[in-house]
Amino acid sequence: QVRLVESGGDLVQSGGSLKLSCRVSGIILSVFWDIEMGWFRQAPGKQREMVATIGSGGITNYADSVKGRFAISKDNARKSVNLQLNDLKPEDQAVYYCSMNYRGQNYWGPGTQVTVSS
């Protein structure tokens, strides 16, 4: 059974940093190595939006709003994908979800809350 579980969300002051992690289980390492993973976020009353993705070979893509502040990375040994959040702003406050598409199906974690106080 494929599962994604996020962690690392917290309350942080504006300008602060957090590191989010997403552990994946239920797929073998060689599959995880090539699979594209993504972080998304959803604020109250807003649609879920892409934050960052990382694909095979480490190719990354970021939303314009987070470029230069956030960094996505994969830890293949731990089958996890991380998101480093720096210089956080109140508008970054949201529930953050990791996601992957595997065999034509989208998988999502339950999310982790990031709260930014001004």
N, C-alpha and C positions, 0 to 999 in steps of 0.2 A: 504494500500500500504506500503510495507516494504521499509524503507529508512535508510541509514547509512550516517552520516555526520561527518567528521573529523574536528578537530580544534587544534590549538596550535603550528603549524609549524612556524618557524622564522629563522632569521639569528643569529647565535651564534658563538662565538670563540671556537677554538679547546680547549678541556678540560672543556667546559661548559655543562650546563644541560638544558633540555626542558621536558615539560610534554605534551604529546598528548592525546587528548580525542576523543572518537567516540560515538556519541549518536545514539541510535537505536529507530526507531518508526515503528509502524505498527504491532507489536507483543505484546502479553500480557506478564505480568511480569513472570508468572509461566513458560512460554516457555523460556523467556530470561534466567531465572535461570539455566536451564539445557543445553542451547545451547553452542557449542564451538565457540569461537571468535578468530580471529587472526589478527595480524598486519603483513603487507608485505611492501616491499619497492622496488622501481625501480629507478635506476640511469640512466642517459642518455647513450644509447648504450648498456645497459645491460638488462638481463632478470629480471622479477619480482622475488623476492626471499622472502621466509618466514623469518620473524624476530622473532616472538614469538606467541604462542597460549596459550589459557587458556580454559580448559574444565570443565565439570561438576565436582563439588567438589573442584574446584580451582587447578586442576592439570595443571602445566605449562610446556612449552617446548620452548627452545630457540635455535636460530642459534648459532653455536660455536663462530662466530665473535662478538656476543654481550653478551655472558654469563658473568655475573659479573658486567656488566655495565648498562644493560637495565632491567626493571621490568614491567611485565604486570599484570594488576589487573582488576577486574570487580566491578562496583558499581551497584548492582542490583536495589537499590532504584531509581537510575537515569537512569537505563537501558543504561549504558555506559560502555565502556571498555577503560582503560587508559594504556598508555605506558610511563613510566618514562625513560628518556634517560640521562645517566650520562657519564662523561668523553668522550664527543663526539670527534670523529676524523674526518678528512676530508673525509675519505672513507665512513662515515655514511651519507654523503650528498645524498639526494634522495627525491623523492616523496613517502610519507608514506600513505598506504591505510589500512583501516580495512575491514574485511571480515567475513562473516558467511555463513554457509550452512543451509538452512531452507527448509524443505520439498523437499529435493533433488535439490534445486536450490542455486547456489552461488550468494551472494549479495556483492556488493562492494560500498564503498563510492567514492567520486570524488577525494580524496587525499588531503594531506597537505604537503607543501614544507618545507623540513628541509635543511638549507644551513649552512655549517660549514666552517668558515674562518680559515686559518692556520696562 
